[in-house]
Amino acid sequence: MSPVPFLLVDDLEDNLVSLEALLRRDDLLLLKARSGDEALELLLHNDVALALIDVQMPGLNGFELAELMRGNERTRRIPIIFVTAGSADNQRRFRGYGAGAVDFIQKPIEPDILRSKADVFFELYQQRQMIAAQRDELEVQAEALREAGRRKDEFLITLTHDVHRHQHAREQQEMLLREINHRIKNLFAVAVGLIEFSTRAAGSAEELASDLRARLQALARVHDLTLPDLSSDGEAKSETTAVALLNAILAPYRCPQSTRISVSGDDIVLAGNALTSLALLLHEFTTNAAKYGALSQAQGRLTIHVTSVDDRFHMTWVEQASLESGTSPSREGFGSVLEKAVLRAMGGTVSRDWTQEGLSLTLEIPMMNIAQT
């Protein structure tokens, strides 16, 4: 621990030497001033444990120096003991204590009394220094704890983010597996339907084989449209138009020189990142039509019209087919889940109206979510 500083103030050098001799010890630093002004200069640069001040000094006397010390925030709490050779009357003592003194020592000085009183302030100063050091150490530890708390919070945030990211990835994998399973089932169902449909229209085995080959190849091209390109963040491999996409999806169900399927309307250019979602949705509509609606019957007809109305993509899908009742066919399943997910992602809506004559479907999607800009 560094030496404890005391300030000795007396205009006589002999008195300063005497005080220094009485107080000298290795762990004490004695600062000496010959005037009040010199004492103030020392106090600007030193924090002292005790000031021993002579009362009678030329210029700035001891009482005036004490009053100046009490008026300064830096020095107002320094203990002051006045050293005086004059009378110790009550009036002088009252002025001294009013100026901030804690005690008076009368000259000639009793060494034991001086040392005893000085030791009190020496120990108090050391205790204050120890408390300040402990306070600083506690502040360092508190800051370390706050930093550890911040790092813990950052770690928990990162961990929570990672858990949510992995959970989302797992959900996406489960969704993908269900979609793959759904597609495989649909492909088998569609393949069976195409075989039955082509068989009724074919005049020979060669014609049946050729017709089936063309339809299955068209079906493969449509299936490829719905697959994301993993090299481009899941976006579709190319851009196309709404009419071209519909024609590609419906190609496996067309018959030469037949008008049972009609596609018309605005040739709206689709954005690449919307193509996959829209292809999935239209493929679902087409699969349902092939299983249950117009494309499942030889006399069924499908009419589709695409247009842009009030900044919204608008498509009407009308199936003319014989249904057993005028109510909605019961076919809730993954296809419905997929449809809802795609519509939610694109901000679209679908409305259906079933009658005994068939199905009227309306699809609406904001243009900004689907069209190329």
VENLINKA-V817301 format. One record per pair of residues at least 12 apart in sequence whose C-alpha atoms are under 7 Angstrom apart, sorted by the first residue. I is the first residue (numbers start at 1). J is the second residue. Records with the same first field share a line. If there is no record, write none. Layout:
I->J ; J
This chain:
3->27 ; 28 ; 29
4->27 ; 28 ; 29 ; 49 ; 122
5->28 ; 29 ; 30 ; 31 ; 48 ; 49
6->29 ; 30 ; 31 ; 48 ; 49 ; 50 ; 51
7->30 ; 31 ; 32 ; 48 ; 50 ; 51 ; 52
8->30 ; 31 ; 32 ; 33 ; 51 ; 52 ; 53
9->32 ; 33 ; 34 ; 35 ; 39 ; 52 ; 53 ; 54
10->33 ; 34 ; 35 ; 53 ; 54 ; 57
11->34 ; 35 ; 57
12->34
16->32
22->111
23->115
36->60 ; 61 ; 65
48->78
49->78 ; 121 ; 122 ; 125
50->78 ; 79 ; 80 ; 121
51->79 ; 80 ; 81
52->80 ; 81 ; 82 ; 83
53->81 ; 82 ; 83
54->82 ; 83 ; 84
55->82 ; 83 ; 84
63->96 ; 99
66->99 ; 100
67->99
70->100
79->101 ; 102
80->100 ; 101 ; 102
81->101 ; 102 ; 103 ; 104
82->101 ; 103 ; 104 ; 105
83->104 ; 105 ; 106 ; 107
84->105 ; 106 ; 107
85->106 ; 107
182->334
190->290
195->212
198->211 ; 212
215->252
216->252
218->251 ; 252
219->252
222->248 ; 249
225->276 ; 279
226->276 ; 279 ; 280
227->276
228->276
235->272 ; 273
236->272 ; 273 ; 275 ; 276
238->272
239->270 ; 271 ; 272
240->269 ; 270
241->267 ; 268 ; 269 ; 270
242->267 ; 268 ; 269 ; 270
243->263 ; 264 ; 267
249->283
260->300 ; 301 ; 302
261->301 ; 302 ; 303
262->302 ; 303 ; 304
263->303 ; 304 ; 305
264->304 ; 305 ; 306
265->305 ; 306 ; 307
266->306 ; 307
268->371
269->371 ; 372
270->370 ; 371 ; 372
271->370 ; 371 ; 372
274->370
277->342
281->339 ; 342
284->335
293->319 ; 321
294->319 ; 320 ; 321
300->320 ; 321
301->319 ; 320 ; 321
302->318 ; 319 ; 320
303->317 ; 318 ; 319
304->316 ; 317 ; 318
305->317
311->366 ; 367
312->364 ; 365 ; 366 ; 367
313->364 ; 365 ; 366 ; 367
314->363 ; 364 ; 365
315->362 ; 363 ; 364
316->361 ; 362 ; 363
317->360 ; 361 ; 362
318->359 ; 360 ; 361
319->358 ; 359 ; 360
320->357 ; 358 ; 359
321->357 ; 358
322->356 ; 357 ; 358
323->356 ; 357 ; 358
325->356
326->354 ; 355 ; 356
327->354 ; 355
328->354
346->365 ; 369
347->365 ; 366
348->364 ; 365 ; 366
349->363 ; 364 ; 365
350->362 ; 363 ; 364
351->363
